[in-house]
Amino acid sequence: MTAATRPAVLVTGGGSGIGEGIARVLADRGWQVAVNDLDAEAAAAVASQVGGVAVPGDVEVPGLVDEAVARCGGRLDGLVNNAGVILRSPLAAVTLEDVDRTLGVNLRAPMLLSRDALPHLARTGGAVVNLASMTAESPQLGGGAYSASKAGLVAFTRQAAIEWGELGVRVNAVAPGMVRSAMAGAYADPTLAEGRRRLVPAGRIGTPEEVGTVVAFLLSRDAAYVSGETILVDGALAHALVRSIPQAP
Ligand SMILES: NC(=O)c1ccc[n+]([C@@H]2O[C@H](COP(=O)([O-])OP(=O)(O)OC[C@H]3O[C@@H](n4cnc5c(N)ncnc54)[C@H](O)[C@@H]3O)[C@@H](O)[C@H]2O)c1
């Protein structure tokens, strides 16, 4: 298949971590990947490794979808809203700037990028996948506006699914638990990493590629009748609360 006939997908924040894993999995499965990242060098490096194109820049700046479509031979079959930030702060001390930035990158940008992608996706029968988080349901202590932004993203996923279904565009989300990446920086400390690992019923921290394969499923025709759904990718962590309650012998 030539670049123009291969299905094209824009992955935001694809220069590292989960986004990089998603870009790798999708490229392996035949997608032409437009790799966006705020870090232009990281976007270029991943794009060249996966045989895709780099579309560096801030997801909050308009024009990203048009650029990706132009660089991918005029088509777009998938949008993965992966770029995200967590600005740590107790809620009692949260600042206007941090709330604006967190909601801007994690919620406003996915809404506006999806809107911009809609006409292209309607032409190709394409789909959107949003990177939510387990913390949309179980808030992250000291995570500032992060959990609220992810809960908003889940609500947006559902609304877009019902508004855009008749156009043939599906919208879903994945909600990772604990996955190795720069954002989840705790894994450099072996004690902290081990403490986290023990909490996960699957017995290990997830990898970016294990999120990528679920994203690939949601973008594929195998998920043709799945829309408005959020799939936990967490090794059953979200369901393990009772397991951590000390029990009588
Ligand atoms: N790592 C986890 O355990 C975890 C868990 C739940 C959800 N998530 C979500 O998964 C997604 C990816 O997280 P990650 O752990 O790979 O994070 P990360 O910080 O390792 O990578 C995020 C990437 O997005 C880029 N980015 C940040 N702001 C951007 C912007 N404004 N425009 C363009 N690019 C931008 C960064 O440069 C970086 O390359 C995020 O939405 C995050 O909230 C991660």
The ligand as a MOL file (V3000), in Angstrom:
LIG
                    3D

  0  0  0     0  0            999 V3000
M  V30 BEGIN CTAB
M  V30 COUNTS 44 48 0 0 0
M  V30 BEGIN ATOM
M  V30 1 N 1.4430 6.5180 32.6480 0
M  V30 2 C 0.3600 6.1940 33.2750 0
M  V30 3 O 0.3990 5.4020 34.2380 0
M  V30 4 C -0.9890 6.7710 32.8530 0
M  V30 5 C -2.1120 6.3370 33.5460 0
M  V30 6 C -3.3690 6.8010 33.1750 0
M  V30 7 C -3.4930 7.6730 32.0840 0
M  V30 8 N -2.3920 8.0960 31.4260 0 CHG=1
M  V30 9 C -2.6060 9.0210 30.2960 0
M  V30 10 O -1.9500 8.5380 29.1400 0
M  V30 11 C -1.5010 9.6150 28.3240 0
M  V30 12 C -0.0140 9.4840 28.0720 0
M  V30 13 O 0.6520 9.5360 29.3330 0
M  V30 14 P 2.1870 9.1450 29.5320 0
M  V30 15 O 2.2470 8.4500 30.8330 0
M  V30 16 O 2.7460 8.5110 28.3160 0 CHG=-1
M  V30 17 O 2.7700 10.6130 29.7430 0
M  V30 18 P 4.1970 11.2040 29.3730 0
M  V30 19 O 4.3460 12.4610 30.1480 0
M  V30 20 O 5.2350 10.1460 29.5020 0
M  V30 21 O 4.0260 11.5470 27.8330 0
M  V30 22 C 3.1230 12.5510 27.4130 0
M  V30 23 C 3.6250 13.1190 26.0930 0
M  V30 24 O 2.7200 14.1750 25.7190 0
M  V30 25 C 3.4750 15.2930 25.3400 0
M  V30 26 N 2.7040 16.5020 25.5980 0
M  V30 27 C 2.3970 17.0720 26.8080 0
M  V30 28 N 1.7070 18.1980 26.6280 0
M  V30 29 C 1.5440 18.3400 25.2830 0
M  V30 30 C 0.9080 19.3210 24.4860 0
M  V30 31 N 0.3220 20.3870 25.0310 0
M  V30 32 N 0.9300 19.1630 23.1350 0
M  V30 33 C 1.5530 18.1160 22.5650 0
M  V30 34 N 2.1940 17.1590 23.2880 0
M  V30 35 C 2.1740 17.2790 24.6290 0
M  V30 36 C 4.7450 15.2450 26.1640 0
M  V30 37 O 5.7940 15.9910 25.5680 0
M  V30 38 C 5.0190 13.7490 26.2170 0
M  V30 39 O 5.8390 13.3080 25.1430 0
M  V30 40 C -1.8770 10.8970 29.0960 0
M  V30 41 O -3.0920 11.4170 28.6070 0
M  V30 42 C -2.0420 10.4060 30.5240 0
M  V30 43 O -2.9040 11.2310 31.2720 0
M  V30 44 C -1.1480 7.6760 31.7900 0
M  V30 END ATOM
M  V30 BEGIN BOND
M  V30 1 1 1 2
M  V30 2 2 2 3
M  V30 3 1 2 4
M  V30 4 1 4 5
M  V30 5 2 4 44
M  V30 6 2 5 6
M  V30 7 1 6 7
M  V30 8 2 7 8
M  V30 9 1 8 9
M  V30 10 1 8 44
M  V30 11 1 9 10
M  V30 12 1 9 42
M  V30 13 1 10 11
M  V30 14 1 11 12
M  V30 15 1 11 40
M  V30 16 1 12 13
M  V30 17 1 13 14
M  V30 18 2 14 15
M  V30 19 1 14 16
M  V30 20 1 14 17
M  V30 21 1 17 18
M  V30 22 2 18 19
M  V30 23 1 18 20
M  V30 24 1 18 21
M  V30 25 1 21 22
M  V30 26 1 22 23
M  V30 27 1 23 24
M  V30 28 1 23 38
M  V30 29 1 24 25
M  V30 30 1 25 26
M  V30 31 1 25 36
M  V30 32 1 26 27
M  V30 33 1 26 35
M  V30 34 2 27 28
M  V30 35 1 28 29
M  V30 36 1 29 30
M  V30 37 2 29 35
M  V30 38 1 30 31
M  V30 39 2 30 32
M  V30 40 1 32 33
M  V30 41 2 33 34
M  V30 42 1 34 35
M  V30 43 1 36 37
M  V30 44 1 36 38
M  V30 45 1 38 39
M  V30 46 1 40 41
M  V30 47 1 40 42
M  V30 48 1 42 43
M  V30 END BOND
M  V30 END CTAB
M  END
